[in-house]
Amino acid sequence: MRPLDHFFSLADREELCSPEGRLGREFVKLIAPSLGEASALDLCVRTCARLGDKAGFALGNMAAFLLGEFDDRTMVLDDADWDEIRESIEDAADHIDLTTLTCLMDGLLSRGRLNQEKP
């Protein structure tokens, strides 16, 4: 089983989203290699606070994007999710691999999510 599949399986069973809980720890572990542990934890905290018990699949879809496995046909992220991803990438830009940063920024750009205005 791929790590992302494992995460979605866990998200399907877990009702509570918290950074300290199993779902939060698995999210951080899953995307820390791409985004860095601190940025992964920050993204998890903000998403769990914003979505509560509905955060599991949003976190999974965010992880899919950050890992280069996002499927635009079957996965959905709302505007706030894309904003969180963009903000996390921008915050971590000085600390992540240049190739990874380029791929992530290109993914945002191709979806029209790079130059969004911040409120």
N, C-alpha and C positions, 0 to 999 in steps of 0.2 A: 504494500500500500504506500502510495506517495505521501509525503508529509502533509501536503495540502488536503488530500483526501482524508487523512487522519483528523486534521483540524475540523473539517466540515462534519465528520462523523461525531466528533466531540461537541461541536456547536449544536448539533441536532438533539443531543441528550442533555446538555447543560442549560438550565433556565436562568441562572444568575451570572451576570457578567461583572467581574471585578478584576482589577489588575493583580490582586493577590490570589485569586482563585485559579483553578486548573485551566480554564479557558484563557484567562489573561496571561498566565505563565507560558502556555503553549503558543499563543500569538507572538509574544516577545521572542521566544526561542526560535520561532519560525522565520521572522523577518529581521531579527538582529543582524544576521550576516549581510543583508542588503542595506539596511538603514542605520544600523548601530543600535546598541541596547537601550541607551537613554532615549533616543527618538522613538524607538519602538514602544517603549513603556509610556512615553508621553502620548503617543497616538492612541494607545489602548485606554489610558486613563480618560482622555477627552471623549473617545467614542463610547465607552461604557457609561460615562456620566450623561452623555447626550441621548443615548438610545436605551439605556437600562437593559432589561431582559431581552430586548430585540436586537442587541448589538452583535450577537454571535455570527450571523451570516454576513452582516456588513463587514465585520472584521475579517471574515474568510475571503470575501470579495476584494477587500483592500489588500490582504496578503497576496491574493492571486495577482493583482496588478503589480505589486512591489516585487514579486518573484518572476514576473514576465509570463504568467500563466493565465492572464485575464482573457475571458471569452466574451466579447461584446454581444454575442447572440444569446447567451444563456445566463450571464451574470449582470447584476444591476447594482449601481451605486447612485445615490441621490446627490444633488448639488453640494450639500453639506459634507458628504463623504469625500467627494472630489476635492473640496476646499481643505479638508483635514489632511488628505494625502499630499496635496501641493504644499501646504504649510510645513508638513513634516519633512518633506524633501528639501525645501528651502532652508529649514533650520539645520538639517544634517549635511548640507552641501559641502561644507568645509571638512567633513570627517569621513565621507564615503568615497569609494573607488570612483575614479573619473569615468570609466566605462559604464559602471552601474548608473551613475548620475546622468550621463548622456542618454542612456536607454530609457530611464524613468522620465526625464524631461521630454524626450521625443514622444513617449507614450502619452504624456499630458498634452503636448502640442497637437498631436494627431487627433485627439479627441476634443480639441478646442477648450482645454481646461488650464492652459498655462498662464494666460494673461487675464485671469478673472480679477475683477476689482474687489479689494477687501473693504468690508463695511466700515 
